[in-house]
Amino acid sequence: MEVATAIGLTLIGTLVILTASGLWIALGLAGIGIVMFYFLLPPMMMRMIEPILFNTVNDFILAAIPLFIFMGSLLYKGDVATKIYKGLGKLVSLLPGGLLQTNIISCAIFGACSGSSLAGAATMGTLAVRELSGQGYQRSTVLGSLAAGGTLATMIPPSILFIIYGSFASESVAKLFIAGIVPALILVGAFMVYIMVLAMLNPEVTPKQPRASFWEILTSLKMLFAPVGLIVAVLGSIYTGVATPTESAAVGSLGALLILAFDGKLKLSVVLEAARMSARTTCMIALLMIGTKIISVALSVLRIPATVSMWIGQLPVDPWMIAVMIVLFYILLGMLIEGTSMFFLTFPVVFPLMMSLGYDPIWFGVMMALFIEMSLITPPIGLNLFIIQQVAGERSLAPVIRGSFPFFLIMVSVTMLFIAFPEIVLWLPNKL
């Protein structure tokens, strides 16, 4: 078994190298898993692969994924982001930092509507860069606030990551959604405080904004009724027990269709394109889940996670120090691998390890969301950095990285806060 463990760990290292070279992560996971089954396990165990293919995706909760993606795609096509941005602009711009604050809150609200960090960064980035162009805002801070704000959808419910994590970890998706609320609000608050302090210490970062009247603010807030109503309908139906997360995804999709219908933007071409986007993304996620499950079963039978956990558990260090090392590991890995792939690649080994150290699975789900958020703005392959560079028409990544770095440090600080005080994450789900 020790020989098998050594070979298995070697194969995992090979997988990391192949993934960094550009191999599709789903194919790499499945391929390495099948190699383990064929060469390291008894021949009869090869029969386990067939039911894995079906059972992995035969889960009612996973039906929420295409529905939430469909909902987000409809809102993306229906230009709901413009309503959110303009609806918040008059009110939030009164705070120190002006429209930079609007970037953060708008990304958070759109993330709660769409569940997609990349869609949030692309949509809000396109809109905000156009709105703020020529107004005197510091360019790098504008770009950094949009790149960092776009990551919030990974944490804010309905987060697709929490649905996938809940399926793999056999945890309640509704409880994961609830657990993400307080950490997400802390992140939003920390981003906004940073912008406030930056604006007060360095007035050149933001121009002086004309003060809006009460009636202008009230009129602009009317634009938020539809998107906020959709968020309340989706999350409220879960937390009141009226609907499961999967059923709430159907509620959200219906709500998105109604919003587009009332705005006169509901067209067959829009619905078909949203359906295609949903189908493509769902198929990609399904393949990743199948590949991860194959390698997870092979690793479990070979007792590799148990061996690693036992070895680490014998180290003369406290569990919190191991948690800090895990954070550093994910920061380094985020420089090499895209966030979602990073989750699928590491889950089979890291999750059993953290559970063996006594950490709560709900808490670790929130931590995984934070790791993926950080990877989205970690150079050189942070996807949000590239998205904001493209929508802003920048010739290089340098200003985006420069503006994002303080927000990255805030995320690291919040991560350490949650390691030191895990009850911050678990307080609300335990109460409810």
Secondary structure, DSSP 8 states (H G I E B T S, - for coil): -HHHHHHHHHHHHHHHHHHHTT--HHHHHHHHHHHHHHHHS-GGGGGGHHHHHHHTT--GGGGHHHHHHHHHHHHHHTTHHHHHHHHHHHHHTTSTTTHHHHHHHHHHHHHHHH--HHHHHHHHHHHHHHHHTTTT--HHHHHHHHHHHHGGGGTSSS-HHHHHHHHHHT--HHHHHHHHHHHHHHHHHHHHHHHHHHHHH-GGGS-------HHHHHHHHGGGHHHHHHHHHHHHHHHTTSS-HHHHHHHHHHHHHHHHHHTT---HHHHHHHHHHHHHHHHHHHHHHHHHHHHHHHHHHTTHHHHHHHHHHTSSS-HHHHHHHHHHHHHHHHTTS-HHHHHHHHHHHHHHHHHHTT--HHHHHHHHHHHHHHHHT-TTT-HHHHHHHHHHT-SSSHHHHHHHHHHHHHHHHHHHHHHH-THHHHHHHHH-
